[in-house]
Amino acid sequence: MKAQVRIERYADQGRCVAHIDGRVVFVRFALPGELVTVELDEPHERDDRFWTGEVTQVLEPSDDRVDPVWPLAGPLAFGGGVGGADLVHVSLPGQLRWKAATVAEQMRRLGHVDVDVDVERMPGDEGEQGLHWRTRIELIADEEGFASMRRRGSHVRVRLDDMPLASRALLDVARREHVWDGGFEPGAQIRLAVPEPRGGAADGDAAGDDDFAVLVDGELVAGRRRLTERIRVDGRGFRYDVDAAGFWQIHRQAPMRLPEYVLSLVRGALDGAGNATIWDLYSGSGLFSLPLAALAAPRTRMLTVEGAPAAVKSARRNLRAAGLDGVDARCGDVAKTLAQVPDDLASPDVVVLDPPRAGARAKVCRRIAASGARAVVYVACDPTSLARDTATFGELGYVPASVRAFDIYPMTHHVETVALFRRA
């Protein structure tokens, strides 16, 4: 079924809102104010609360609309459909406006607070037209063994010979290792992980030409399993060993910009204190832990908690290599671990947390509030989860002092948000 609709406003998941016969329709590849033709997803006769659909024709375009720089990720009607770039039809300034509006709306609707949100673009992204930022990609082998992506709403696998969101370093590895040449088992899951070259970012020797990984169904077929990532924060270099299959911030600049900003918030919260106790929750391989332990205060004690054993193993190795001994790095469920914190770490001055997409949730928020921390720095990859936890923190006596967003996922609706909460 096709219908002509006027797009009303931004919604979640990279969609916009329209109405057909009083029914809400969430529309992909639309922009507020546009007059478009929409094809509803099947089955369109269903009696659901809302429908979903996709733009097939733009009759009155928004000023923010552009021709997709990666057409394969655009609307199905224009030969796209592979996913991975649901804002590819939006100008780069328009993407920042979209993300700022989304964060502010979720905070208002679910967090019950009104906030003004700035969205910061990462260095180099404008020159790259929002492309070439991913240091990790995942693909699937098609029926003939070539790297591909699935076309939305079907079982069709679209063969690729390029991936425009991938960093230039990653694309160099893909060509060198013949990733685009086929030879995979049909249906195999292909992952490439290539640390971003950051000349002089950290102290120590170069990582070497084998500092990359090609994994097929989780098994290493080229490169090495333990990768070396380097960043520089406040003039000091940090080196990280990370598992090629594990989590790491995928934008080439995010591992530097996010710790830099988080550290500035923590320093402001400590207000020059000579001694500090800090919690770093959902700490991964120690992206924030190392700069915090080294730079936050002359004598910093830290507790870190992470649920993935491989990440904790990497974090402990990274802390030892950096000579940072004042960190108690624990592996386990965050809420359960916080129920048994040693007395000397039980009263943090500041808590930093970077939870998964589902958020920290009420139990962890309550543990943090019970600790008496004067400030909480919350790093969120999903504004909806952040907003829900904001409401919980509000009930526990913490209010947002600042909210800033970072566009570390260009061409997509995703946005990283860092909120500072203070005890009221």
N, C-alpha and C positions, 0 to 999 in steps of 0.2 A: 504493500500500500504506500502511495506517495501523497504528500500533502504540502501545501504552501503555508509557511508559518513565519511569524515575526519573532526573532530571538529576543528574549527579555533580559537575561542576566547570566552571570557566571554561575556554574554549579561545581560539584566536586568531580574528581577523576577526569579532568580535562574536558568536561562537557558543559553545555549551556542549557538553559531552561526555555522551553516554549510550551504552548498549550494547543491541543486539538480537541475541539468539542468539550472543553472544560477539563480535559485530562492532561496531567503533567507529562511532558516529553523531554527526556534528556538527550540532547543532540550532540554528536561528535562533529568536530571540525567546523564549528560555528563560532560566531562572535556576537556579543550584545548589540542590538539595534539592527542587525541584518535581516533582510527578507530573503528567505532561502526555500528551496524545495528539499524536503526530507523524505527519505525512504525508511519506513519503520522496519525494525528487526522482526523476524518471524518468531513465533506466530503473533501477528498483530491483532488477531481477534480475541486474545486472552483478556480476561476481566481483572487485570492487575491494577494496583493503585497508580502505576505510572507505566509509560512506554519508553523505549529507547529507539534511537534512529541515527541516521548519518546523512550529512549534506550530500546532495547529488547535483545541485545547481545553485549558484549564488546570483540572485537577482539584484540586490542592493547591498554591495559590500561595505564593511566597516573600513575606516581609515587604517586600522591595524592589520588588515588582511594583506598577505603577500603570497606570491607563488612559492610553493614549497621548494627549499633548496635540496631536499631529498624526496623526490616525488614518490618513490616506492613506499614511503611511510605515510603518505597522504591518504585522502579518501579512496575507497574502493572504486567509486564511479570514475575516478581519474587515473586508474591504474595502480593505486597504492594498496594499503591494507596490511602491511607486514607488522605494524605496530612499532613501539619503541620511541616514537616522536610525535605524541598526540597534539603538540602545539606547533607543529612544523608549518602551519598555515598562518601563524601569527608573527608580526614583526618582533625584533628583539626588545624594543621599548614596550611594545604591547604585552609581551610575556611577563615583564617585570610588573606592569600594572595588574595583569591577571593574578599573579601570585600574591601581590600585596593585598588585593581585594579578597582573595580566598582566605589568607591568614587572618585578616581583620574580621571577616564575616564569621569564621569558625570560632574565634575568640569571643566575639560578641554573643553568638547563638549558644555555644556550649560552655564557654568559659565564664560568661556573664561579666565580661569586662570590655571596655572600649579602649582600643589601642591604635596608635598610628604606627604603621609598619613601613620601614625602609627596606628595600631589597637591593642587595649589593651584587653586581655582576663581577665575575672572576676575571682577573687580568688575562688579556689575550682572546677572550671569547668573542668580543665584537669583531676583531680582525679576522677571526676564523668563521664568522657568520653563525656562531652557535654550534659549530661542528668540532670534531677532533678533540674531545675532552675525556672520553672514557679510557681508563687504563685497564679495564676488565670488560670482556664481552663473552656472551654465551650464545651458541648457535646449535642447530640440529642438522644432522646429515639427511639429505633427501633420499629418495628411492634408488638413486644412482650413486650415492655415496659422496655427493657434493655438499659443502657447507650451505646452509639455507636458514630462512626464518619462515615460520608459519604465517599464512595469510588468515587474518581474522575471520571467524565465522565459517571456517572450512578446514579440511584436512590437507589442503594444498600447501606444499612447501616450495617457497620461491628461492631459486638458486641465487647465490650472491658471488660477486667477484670483488666486492668492496664493502666497507661498513663505515659510512661517513661520520658516525658519532665517535668512532674509535680514534684514539690519539695517533699522531703520526709515528711515534715510536712503536706502537702496537701494530700498525699497518705495515711497517718495515719488517717486523718479525713474521707477520702473516704471509707476506710475499716470500721471505727468505725460507720459511719452513713449509711452503707450498700448501698452505691451508686452503687456498681457493682452487687447488688443482684436483680435488676429489681423492678417492681412495679410502674413504671411511666406510664403516659398516652402516647400512641404512638404519636410521633412527638413533645413531650414536649422538650423545651429548658432548659438544665441543666447547671447551673453555680456554680462552687466552688471557693471561695476566702478564702485563709488562710494566714494571715500575717506570715512572716518568723520569727521564734524565734531568737531574738538577745539579748542574755543574757547581761545585763548591758549596753545595747545600749542607753537607755534613763533614765532619772531620773523618779522616781515615782514607784508605785506599779505594780506588774505583771498584765497582761491583763486578765488572767483567762482562764479556760478551754473552755469557750464558745466563745472565740475570733476566730470565723470562721463563714462562711455563706454557706449554700446550698440553692440556689434559683432555683425554677422551674417556668418557664414562668414569671420571674420577681418577684415572690412571695417567701418570706422567708419561708422555711420549717424546717430549723434547724440552730442553732447558733444565730447570731444577725445581725441586719442590719448595725449598726455602728461598724466598726472594728477599732482596735487600731494598728497603725504601729509605730515602734520606730527606730530611727537612731541615730548615733553619728557622728558629724562633728567637727573637730578641738577640740576634747576633751569635747565637750558639747553635752548632749543628748537632743533630740527633740521628742515630742510625737504628733502624728496626729490621729485624728478621721476621718475616710474616709467611704464613702458609699460603701457597699458591691457590688453594681451594677455599681459603678462609676469607673473612670480611676485611676489607680495607676501603677507605673512602675512594670512590672510583674517579672523581674528577681530578685531573692532573694537578690542580692548584689547591684543592680542598684540604689535603693533609697539612698544608702550611698555614692557610688563612684561618681555618677554624681554631686550631690551637692558639694561634696568635690572639684571636679575639677573646677566646675563653680565658686565656691567661690575663688579659687586661681586665676582665670583669672580676676575676678572683683577686687580683691585686687591689682593685678598688674596694672590694668587700673587706679585705684584710686591713686596709687603711694603715699600712705601715707597721703592722704587728711584727715583732721579731721572732715570735714562735707561732706556729700554725699547725692545726690538724685538719686534714682534708680527706674527704671520701671521693673516690672516683668509681662510680657504679656503671655496670655494663661496659667495662673498661677495655675490652678487646685485647689487642696486642700491645696496648700502652700508648696509643697515639697522644692522649692528653696526659697520661701519667708521667711520662718522662719530663716534659717541660714544666709541669706543675711541681714535681719533686725537686727539680733543679733550680727553678727560678722564682717560685711563688714567695718564698721567705727564706732567710738565712738558715733557719732550723725548722724544717717541715717534716711532720710525721704524716704518713698516708696509709689509708686502707683502700685497696682496690678489690672489686668483686666482678667476676665474669663467669658466665655459665659454660662456655665452650672450653674444654680441656686443652685443645691445641692452641687456642689463643692465649690462655693463661701460661702455658709452657713458653710460648714466644715472648710474652710480656716479662716473665721472670728472667729469661735470657737477655732481653733488651735492657732491663734495669741493671743487671749485673755488669753487662758490658759497658754501661754508662757510669758505673761506679756509684749508683744511687742505692744506698743500703737502707734508708729509712722508710721502706715501703713494705707493707704486709699485703702481698698479692694472693688473694684467695679465689678458689674455684668453687662455684656452687650457685644455687638459686639465690637471687639477690635478697628477696624478702626473708628467706630462712636464714641466710648468712647474717643479715643485720639484726636478727634476734639474739645473736651470740657474739657480739663484738667485745673484744678485750677492753678492760676499764680504761687503759691509757689511750684508746682510740674511740671511745664511746661518745665523746662530745665534740664533734667536728665544728670548726669555725665556718667552713664552706663545704657544700656538697655539689659535686659535678656529676651529672648523669647523662648518658647518651643511649637511651633504651631503644629496642627494636620498634618496628612500625606500630605495633599494638600499644606502645606507651608503657609507662611505669606501673600504672593502675593504683588503686586505692591503698592496697596493703603496703606497698613500697613508700608511697607518699606519707602514710601514717608513720612508718618507721623513721623516715627522714625528719618529720615534724617532731617526733618524740625525742630525737637526738638534741634538739635545741639549737640547731645550726642557725647562724644569723643570716645566711644567704644561701640560695640554691641557684646553680647555673644549669639550665635544662637545655640540652641539645636534641632537637626533634626533627625526624625526617618525615613526619606526618602531622600537619596542623590540626587535624581532627583529634588525634590522640593527645597532642599538647593541650588543646582546649579543654578536653575532659579532665585531664590532670590539673589544669589551672583551676577549674572549679573545685576540685578536691583540696588543692592547696589553699584556696580561699577559705574553705570551711575550717581549715586547720590553722589559719592565722597568717598565711603568707600571701602577699600581693605582688603582682608583676611590676617591677621598677623600670624595666626596659624590654623591648621585643625587637629583634633585628633578624632579617631573613637574608639568606645567601643563595644566589641562583647557581647552585652547583650541579643542576640537572637541566641545562638548556635544551630547548625543543620539547620538553616534557612538562606535565603539570606538577611534577614533584618539586619541592622546595625544602631547603634546610632552614630551620628557625632556631634561634638561640634566645631564650628568655631568662632574665635575671629576676628571681623572686627574693623579696626581703620579708623578714618577720614584721608584721604590722605593729 
